[in-house]
Amino acid sequence: MTSEVLLSNIIPFAGSGLVGYAIGFALKKVLKWILIIVGFLAGMFFLGVQLLQKYGYVNAVNWDKLGNDTSTQIQHWVTNADITNLHGLFHTFGIPVSSGLGLGVLAGFVRTR
């Protein structure tokens, strides 16, 4: 294998690996804040419903129906998610870029605090 062929595969792999690491790092930070915000909002919603029930504005909350409806909606979103375009995206990039990007995202997501 000549050095030109080797270099033409290493540079895209390394560059996409660095970009992937940055994406993984940013993804972890953003997901952390999203989970904090969603947890806070869910807690405030639950607290609000409990206060409404305590002061008599709401007689009873059908928690089973609320849980079942929420679960059904989430399952609907998951089954209708379209990930077929992701395959085409990695196929277009090629093996060195997509593997470097994938490993970089994984390393950036796992290794950051």
C-alpha positions, 0 to 999 in steps of 0.5 A: 500500500502506497503512502498516498493511498494510506494518507488519503484514507487517514486524513478524512478519518482523523478529521471526521473523528475530531468533528465527531468528538466535538459533536459527541461532546456537544450532544452530551452537554445539550442532552444533560440540560434537556433532561434537567429541564424536562425533569423540572417541568414534569415535576412542576406539572405533577406538583401543580396537578396535586395542588389542584386536587388538594384544593378541590379544583380537580376531584380525581386524576385518572393516572392510569389513563394518563400513563396509557395515553402517554405511552401510546403517544410515545410508541407512535412517535418511535414507530414512525421515526424515519432512520432510512436517510441515515443509511444514505448519509453514511453511504455518501460519506464513505467508510473513512469519514463515517467510521471516523465520525461514528467513533468520534461521536462515541468517544466524545459522548463517553469520555467527557464529563 
